[in-house]
Amino acid sequence: MSRYILRRLIQAVPLLIGILIINFVLIHVAPGDPIYLLAGDAGDEKYYAAMRARFGLDQPLAMQLYLYLVNAAQGQFGYSYAYDRPVFEIIFARLPATLLLTGSALVLSTLVAVWLGVVAARRAHSAADHTIAVVTLLFYGMPAFWLGQLLVIVFAIWLDWFPVQGMTDVRHSYQGLEYASDVLRHLALPMTTLGLLHLALVTRLTRMGMREQLDEDYVRTAHAKGLPVARVVNYHALRNALLPVVTTVGTQIGTLFTGAVLTEIIFAWPGIGRLLYDATLARDYPLLMAIFLFVAVSVVVVNLVTDLTYAFLDPRVRFA
Amino acid sequence: MKRVFLLFSLLLLSLMLIACSPATPAAPTSAPVNNTPFATAAGAVVPSSTSAPTPTAAATAKRGGTVVVGVTSDPGQLNPGLTTAGGTHAVADNMFNGLLQFNDKLEPQPSLAETWTVSTDGKTYTFNLAKGVTWHDGKPFTSADVKFTFEQILLQFHSRTKAGLENVLDGIDTPNENTVVFRFKQPYAPLLRRLDVVEAAILPKHLYDGTDIQKNAANTAPIGTGPYKFKEYIKGDHITLVRNENYFKKGLPLLDTVIFKIIPNSTAAAQALEKGEVDYITGVNGPDIARLQANKDVVLVKAPAGPGGSFCIDTLIFNMRKPPFDKLEARQAFAYGINRQQILEQVQFNQGRIATGPIASTMSWAYNPNVMKYAFDQVKAAELLDKAGLAKGADGKRLKVVFVHATGFAKTAEVVRDNMAQLGVEVELATLEVNAANERMFTKNDFDIGIGSYCNGPDPEIGVTRAYVSSNIKVGVPFSNGAAYSNKQVDDLFIQAASTIDTAQRAKLYAQIQEILVKDVPYWWTIETELFRAQRKEVHDLRIWAGDLLERAWTERT
């Protein structure tokens, strides 16, 4: 098992180097120039040239790439232009906010989606089944900024249950439990936005898996030997139906991150998604590179974890 | 089952209507934008306290309390001497002072400098500094700080101050601790208008001397002389400042705490204001205006100046390097052919005014209304196009031009395209993100028409000159002379105006410049933009036209 993990991690290294190179080229080929943000809008050529030299932007692209890779190999990923701090220091400072948002959205939406999927499968072709299908697909089709605004207007402005933006109430500095409940109040709407967007896929997969499993002989046997229906469905059938769901949830991490960018902007949530947005606008190359690398590594790791979860769920799968 | 589905569809439909409602500012109870209880007369800036018709506006200022300001971008660093970026200045300017500050008519007033004299030849400015001023860390402020700040920071890194002063400044002397003397090579008129905290914040020599200034730790935890002291900066979320108990202006500041909350989405910022999560926001968008006006707890205010740019005009740039805009008739044809009233109404929601030339009408001392007028007239435009040799072809088309613009100008660009299409001119829109658009206009010069928000700044020499003098036709410099306009007479007049001390004389020179430029139309000035800002009504005395927004601010909610 540990040899398997090691092999997978070693395999990931060339992949990540490839990602770094492709990202580097893409970012630099895209139009735009970081110098305007760095130097202001009324400088002269000499000043801009000096600023370019200071940040190494006067070097040929191939040289910049070479230097970047050499430094990266030594664990040096550079300083952000805008923040003038090491890039990973900035990313890690923002990580908890994004983990909280995407993590809670993922857990919540998966739980709800599995439940909806089971309901839909057990009452296939009923009104409930159709309603679930339509609702989840509709959320799936909504743009995050639109859905987010809708939730804000209803639940923050009209009903006044939740705040409009932010992660904490800046007017107060809460501690302990009060702090936690403050964050939860702020989390509710962005989490719901992100979660609703991701309901559809898992719901459909669960429904499909359950439909298959419920027709299997072992389910009929379980019913025949008099097990309660709930136990048959929730324990026997669901466990098998969840296999494709686990794969999907794993691969959705990347998609979820994309959704987090928009959600974090709408709700002024201080996470990595907004950092990515700011860095793109400012052409903060080192920070952009580091964020992409960070996301790439996360996806690699999550895929590995997903594969390992398989073994836990399906004893027939063995790693060697 | 069908009934359930129908019900459900209805529910969804109603939800969609809810979500759409903020985009339609048609609330029947709200007054149209023009009839708001505050009007900005040309030239006068209405301070928030007088524009807010609240019964308590005249009440005595209260001490204490917290004000939360919504800002759109994360400043990154907080040294106002290193950058002209609005994001940094909106926050940092409240921790520092300039030698001078602006009153609500944008006239220079004492700040770190108590008094000053100008020599009769206009070459020497002497400033007497306020006594007993200390930095937030307790060290005394002296003339050495001023000299160091200009020489080592502003003239190295602050692009506007650097561009304005480096060629004309001869030297800075400090005869004693409380006196600073600026010596110029030639008479230099605009100095007093470029010494406020936005253009020239004074920084502590004892923390920056001998260090790598751009990497100094004080850039993210500043020590200033200003009304508020730095407390914390949670990147991407908020910045907290607290009252400077030893502020050198007696009795100020009044607030205990000031928090800058970063809210990138302007609709979210407006909603946060409505709910009282923030007390003041800059830049209210058209669709949000009517809703905020209907809110009794909120007051809309506006000023033509501020740390993000002063006296700004949305300006088309004609690329005069190549046909068709190397011809005067072609440029004038576009000036007549574009319906600016339509832009004002449909794009700007009637915020601002139709421009008449390169200097905004609100900068009243320098503004010249007696220039050639280009009323919307498509017949005349067609005649001029014919005259320029751009007659209609067999297919009814005259020519095709490429209009490069940032996404923020997309709606303006669409109006221009539609207007010109009626004349047989095909305007191809190249909509780019702002940074990419700047590169294409100012570095690659790959455009026929460009557009930008050109800001006059506190003095024409600061923000106007750069776009029109031939010495500023530069590659890779945003907001330089992008049209590549070159006119010896205009060049000379700008030089003369900068070195004329007498304001009336200067105004005459600028009046002449405006006449020539408007006749030549190297650029086309569309709208003098004037963004709404909005505040909670319990907040008073915000200096919305200046960098030091909160120096005198107070709140009823303590």
Interface residues (C-beta under 8 A of the other chain):
Chain A: A30 P31 G32 D33 I35 Y36 L37 A39 G40 D41 A42 G43 D44 E45 Y47 Y48 R54 S80 A82 Y83 D84 R85 I90 A93 R94 A97 S126 A127 H130 T131 V134 V135 L138 W146 Q149 L150 V152 I153 V154 A156 I157 D160 P163 V164 Q165 G166 M167 T168 D169 V170 R171 I265 I266 F267 A268 P270 G271 R274 L275 Y277 D278 L281 A282 R283
Chain B: M1 V4 F5 F8 L12 L15 M16 I18 A19 S21 P22 T66 V68 S73 D74 G76 Q77 T83 T84 A85 H158 S159 R160 K162 A163 Q214 K215 N219 T220 I234 K235 G236 D237 H238 T240 I259 K261 I262 I263 P264 N265 T267 A268 A269 Q271 A272 E274 K275 E277 L432 E433 V434 N435 A436 N438 E439 R440 T443 R466 K474 V475 G476 V477 P478 F479
